[in-house]
Amino acid sequence: MSFTSAPTASAATRHSRRSGQKRPRCPSSASRSARTEPRCPLRRSATSRRPLRRARRRLTARRRHCRAPARQARQARESLLKTLLAQRRLPEHGWDEPTLKLALAELAALDSNTFVGNAGVGEREGRVICPLVAARHFGLAHGIGRSGDIAEAQPKAAGSSLIYALTNALAADALRRAGGAGVSECVTLPLATGMSVTLTLLALRQLRPNARHVLWPRIDQKSCLKAVSAAGLTPVPIENLLDGDELRTDLDALAAKLSEIGADDVLCVLTTTSCFAPRGVDKLLDVARLCAEQGVPHLCNNAYGVQCDRCMKAIASASRHGRLDCFIQSTDKNFLVPVGGAIVATADGRHGPELLAKVRSTYAGRASISPVLDLFCTLLHLGADGWLRLLERRRASFPDFRRKLEAVAAKHGERVLHTPNNGISMSVTLTPPEGSKPAGSLGASLFVRLVSGLRVVTPSAAGKTVGGISEPSRHLLGTLPEPPHRQDGRWHPLRVLRRALLGLPVRVLLCRVRHRHRGRRRRPLPAPPRQGARRVEEAAAPAKGKGGRRGRRSGERVLRRQGPGPREGFPAQPLRQGVCAGRATRALHDSGAALLRGEGGGEGGGGRVSACGAEHAAHPLTKP
């Protein structure tokens, strides 16, 4: 007995649609149409509901179409973050600000202080009361590291720990692209260069506990000596050799001192790459080979040498063919971030990883993430192409700058020193004519004219004591030497400024600034009178006709001093109420310029007033 199943309604419907026949009406629908009772007015027929369905479908499709670009844009930014986490190197192109903010928000959400419903009961839970401070740090308040290791991940700060690991990877990639081939590992410290050198020496001291001496080819910079002395070590300066106009490393003296002290008593050799001309870069390759032969660690102070390919290539060569345990560079000088960070890196696979591990474990407690976050955002903002573009621009600008400086120096009878082994700094001879201002006043004069960053080196018989080393200052930098007295018995303004900076008693007080606001006048502030003298102020006679006063500006007074003593008969000098451009800083700059021009007050009395109205008044208590 066989059973044959009847075709279903759906199959029949599909067959009718394919054949083009009309869809048959079901009996139920035929019976409904034959009804005679009236239809409910609230019920809609199938034909009336079709336009609503079509409109709803079109609206849904339009919404999906509008959301698609926004979703794609967010997915594109998220893919950049995923690529960074996977590759851990500089992106080819820099990120824009919305991408950086999105990445920081995603990473900051991983810290426990940003959890929804978090209840922190400990003493260090990332509490920030000021909204401005919280916004400045993007909610990252836990810091980095733990008490045992600065690079160790924090369970409560997963986002901060991830940022620190990414920053170290990005910094190593940036060093390799700058010319440091072979850089395998680096540690970003929330310390400036000097303290980072101290921390590295302390870590190295744990590996060599019996060594106490640091051989140091001399560079006249206080922070280097202080970094050695702060670690409880003894610096041994090695004088440089003069090769033409340039100072270079004396390898024979270094080898002789190493043999004299003994390799076991020498903690390391501390060399320098970036320095001021006429000193050149240390002979890193020769020193590295000497350290490899004697088994002595070798550290390099590469403070602002990342931007110079010559310094980075010298570091790579010394690490490959000799011994260079690690090199330290600043973040603000090389990567254009605020001061407060340094990078300790190594390209030596034999000795570097052990030292960097000891540096990480030597850091006590947690560390601030602010310098690390600045470097992280800057490297992502630049990208690989932006970073290489900055390096190439500096490399191309240096020869042009040197040619223009040579032209200016030749115009004034000076010359630029020949320092072929220094690709960062340049030096110019300075021979002031007889009877002119001291040579050291040039640095101060340029500074008040908003030119900063230069150094004026002048010979001085006065000695200096830095880091426990006291010797005559033959090469030490001094922008303000001790000038002689004036012929009239008053102190030279540079002498006054120098003693003020050193905290010594001075005979001039700097300074009180008076302002004349727009639309209103104020009387000048009276200066403290000298004992035994009296002041006589005479108002200037008004000019005839239109114009107010004649010969003097508005608010001008004439100051005369009368009385016994050496100031008797001192000529009257105008005491003008100057016009300040709305800023007290401009007034202070101009007052400093007036002091350097010799317009400062002398012993026991007031002097001229600078163009912006800063009065240099004297006081009896300022006499030594």
Buried (B, 14 or more C-beta within 10 A) or exposed (E): EEEEEEEEEEEEEEEEEEEEEEEEEEEEEEEEEEEEEEEEEEEEEEEEEEEEEEEEEEEEEEEEEEEEEEEEEEEEBBEBBEEBEEEBBBBEEBBEEEBBBBBBEEBBEBBBBBEEEEEEEEEEBBEBEEEEEBEEBBBBBBBBBBEEEBBBBBEBBBBBBBBBBBBBBBBBBBBBBBBBBBBBBBBBBBBBBBBBBBBBBBBBBEBBEEBBBBBBBBBBBEBBBBBBBBBEBBBBBBEBEEBEBBBBBBBEBBBEBBEEBEEEBBBBBBBBBBBBBBBBBBBBBBBBBBBBEBEBBBBBBBBBBBBBBBBBBBBBBBBBEBBBBBBBBBBBBBBEBEEBBBBBBBBBEEBBBBBBBBBBBBBEEBBBBBBBBBBBBBBBBBBBEBBBEBBEEBBEEBEEEEEEBBEEBEEEEBEBBEBEBBBBBBBBEBEEEEEEBBBBBBBBBBBBEEEEEBEBBBEBEEEBEBBEBEEEBEBBBBBBBBBEEBEEEBBBBBBBBBBBEEEEEBBBBBBBBBBBEEEEEEEBEEBEBBEEBEBEEEEBEEEEEEEEBEEBBEBBBBBEBEBEEEBEEBEEBBBBBBBBEEEEEEBBBBBBBBBBBBBBBBBBBBBBBBBBBBBBBBBEEBEE
